[in-house]
Amino acid sequence: MKVVTYSFSFILLFLLSSCSLLLSDAERQVVGKWKQVTLVSKNYMEFGADHSVTNYIQVNIPMGGKALMVARGSWSLEKEELRIEYKGVPEIATEGSAKTIEKAIELMAPELNMEALEDQEVSFSCTGQKNDKLQLDGVGWKPASGSEIQEMEQFRKDHSKKTEL
């Protein structure tokens, strides 16, 4: 029985690692963790070799608190068009007064509208990497570290809300 379990584990590990071998050169440039940080928000995208994608958008609320949206889905690259297909309703995590956060989202971050991303497909012009930045719609996304993504996941776990804003 142990031999079967080990064999199955080895086959599964091999299949998972071979996903990256099947990617084109252009797709390999997309795979990874990318970020774009502004004065009021942080946007992280994690593109997996298995064509999964997780998008984290965190908004700092000047009146106090933070709001985080996590959307998951899949991605594909056709020529220079990067398509992201989100699945389900994005998860929202908030810190601070719900009313303060709701008002701030309405004013500052309409992109956190959960229904707007439910089962939606978006696309970007993707010209690969230039100076170690992923070029999406002419904007350079910097590489993100694993610890930055872990920080977003920890915030999501600590502040996830079951109620909708």
ZAMARGU-4260 file (C-alpha; in steps of 0.2 Angstrom, whole numbers, plus 5000, padded with zeros to 4 digits):
<rodrens>
0) 5000/5000/5000 | 5014/5012/5004 | 5022/5009/4987 | 5006/5013/4978 | 5005/5029/4989
5) 5023/5034/4985 | 5021/5030/4966 | 5005/5041/4966 | 5014/5055/4975 | 5028/5054/4963
10) 5017/5055/4948 | 5007/5069/4955 | 5023/5079/4959 | 5030/5075/4941 | 5013/5081/4933
15) 5013/5097/4943 | 5031/5101/4939 | 5029/5097/4921 | 5016/5111/4919 | 5029/5124/4918
20) 5038/5114/4904 | 5022/5115/4893 | 5022/5134/4894 | 5028/5145/4879 | 5042/5158/4882
25) 5029/5172/4883 | 5019/5162/4896 | 5034/5159/4907 | 5037/5178/4908 | 5019/5180/4915
30) 5021/5166/4928 | 5025/5173/4945 | 5020/5186/4958 | 5018/5204/4952 | 5013/5220/4961
35) 5008/5238/4958 | 5008/5250/4973 | 5000/5267/4973 | 4998/5280/4988 | 4981/5272/4992
40) 4981/5254/4986 | 4992/5239/4983 | 4988/5227/4969 | 4996/5210/4968 | 4993/5197/4955
45) 5000/5179/4957 | 5000/5169/4940 | 5003/5151/4942 | 5011/5139/4929 | 4995/5129/4930
50) 4986/5145/4923 | 4978/5149/4940 | 4978/5167/4945 | 4974/5176/4962 | 4972/5195/4962
55) 4974/5204/4979 | 4968/5223/4980 | 4971/5231/4996 | 4965/5249/4999 | 4971/5259/5014
60) 4957/5270/5021 | 4963/5287/5027 | 4949/5288/5040 | 4956/5272/5047 | 4956/5254/5042
65) 4959/5243/5026 | 4949/5234/5014 | 4955/5219/5004 | 4947/5210/4989 | 4953/5193/4984
70) 4948/5187/4967 | 4953/5170/4960 | 4952/5162/4942 | 4962/5157/4927 | 4973/5165/4914
75) 4978/5163/4896 | 4989/5172/4884 | 4985/5173/4866 | 4998/5183/4856 | 4999/5199/4866
80) 4982/5197/4875 | 4982/5192/4893 | 4965/5186/4898 | 4959/5183/4916 | 4943/5174/4919
85) 4938/5177/4937 | 4927/5163/4945 | 4914/5166/4958 | 4911/5182/4969 | 4928/5189/4976
90) 4931/5188/4995 | 4931/5204/5005 | 4941/5207/5021 | 4940/5223/5031 | 4948/5231/5045
95) 4940/5246/5054 | 4922/5252/5055 | 4911/5244/5042 | 4902/5261/5038 | 4919/5270/5036
100) 4925/5257/5024 | 4909/5256/5014 | 4910/5275/5011 | 4928/5275/5007 | 4926/5261/4994
105) 4912/5270/4986 | 4923/5286/4985 | 4940/5279/4982 | 4940/5262/4975 | 4925/5257/4965
110) 4935/5243/4958 | 4931/5234/4974 | 4913/5232/4969 | 4912/5213/4971 | 4898/5210/4958
115) 4908/5219/4945 | 4921/5205/4946 | 4909/5190/4948 | 4912/5178/4934 | 4920/5191/4923
120) 4934/5191/4910 | 4946/5205/4909 | 4960/5207/4897 | 4977/5216/4896 | 4989/5220/4882
125) 5004/5210/4888 | 5021/5213/4880 | 5031/5202/4892 | 5045/5208/4903 | 5055/5224/4901
130) 5068/5229/4914 | 5062/5215/4926 | 5044/5222/4925 | 5029/5213/4918 | 5021/5225/4905
135) 5002/5225/4906 | 4993/5239/4896 | 5010/5248/4895 | 5012/5249/4914 | 5026/5240/4923
140) 5022/5228/4937 | 5036/5225/4948 | 5040/5207/4955 | 5032/5204/4972 | 5040/5193/4986
145) 5032/5178/4993 | 5031/5187/5010 | 5020/5201/5002 | 5008/5188/4996 | 5008/5179/5013
150) 5004/5196/5021 | 4989/5198/5010 | 4983/5180/5014 | 4986/5183/5033 | 4975/5199/5032
155) 4962/5189/5022 | 4961/5175/5035 | 4961/5188/5050 | 4948/5200/5043 | 4937/5190/5031
160) 4919/5195/5032 | 4904/5184/5028 | 4893/5199/5026 | 4893/5209/5010 | 4897/5228/5009
</rodrens>
